Amino acid sequence: MAFLSEVPSIQFSRPLFASVLGNTALSMVPGVSGAGPSPQKTVFTPILDAELITTGSITSLPLKPNTPTGCPTPAVITRSMMALAGIDPVFVNAGMFNPPTVPCIDVYGDAGGDPRTGEAVPKARALFAAGERVGRHLSRCADFLVLGECVPGGTTTALCVLRALGYEARVSSSFIENPVGLKEEICRAVIEKVEEADIRDSLDVVRIGGDPMMPVAAGIASTYTGTLVFGGGTQMLAVDAVLKGLGKTTVPIATTEYVRRDASANVEAIADAIGVKAYFVDPDFGTIGDTGIARYCEGEVKEGMGAGGAMFLARLMGHSPEEIRSAILSTTISFR
């Protein structure tokens, strides 16, 4: 496969990368997420990833948001692309358990709850309205925006929302072995709540079973006036499903080939069902020269913090696949 599955014709002069940060209590459930060194520490991953991307290092905590096996966080990919492209990224705090350590646009949301024991995002409508304000602001800053996310445990909330909205979805995972059984168990509990309450509105579905990133990202997408591409896989497709349910314009996604290859997920089928264009980036990490990041080819991590979208953006800005791979390798080595 070529570096990009397809090269879109996008004219732009002021590109920007932004990422929506959030937490869900589900990431602390053992076995749900591999986006961190342990389940309890997954809640710090968005903060540490944003710090790494912004400053090039992590100084606030003695942690590295790698997987338990030492596979590098996708933030190293995004960091390398921001440096290569000369872009200062924007972060939006949708709702986390702990305050961010880098400058963020803060919409003053709360971290997402466990949907099995209560409402996941009680303020979903307020967060959507806050996202609309952020989208109008970003419209004045850039004519091309790649919008990513960082929500450990977010593929599980994505499964809940996609299924509740009627899509036959199977979502990806940061683990090589996708914890499908655990995700399905959580999803069944959410679907039962949605059906019992006869909920049909997209934002009400997010309220019951989503995470705070979803309404904020959907709000941004609904008011952003430039060209917008979502950086991410099944989690951003859940945002697209919310947008479609609200009667809003859906957004193309750019993600990695490793998400597309995930046999336990069906990202292309979901995109087709929603009516969304999907672009795939294949950086060929198996030959890049680092055994840690080569684990992406084995199905570990696969995507996160808009890494696929960041590579997509760098390529559209004219950087060659060789430049992109070299930047990723050097950043990965320096972070080890």
Order of alpha helices (4+ residues) and beta strands (2+ residues): beta-alpha-alpha-beta-beta-alpha-beta-alpha-alpha-alpha-alpha-beta-alpha-beta-alpha-alpha-beta-alpha-alpha
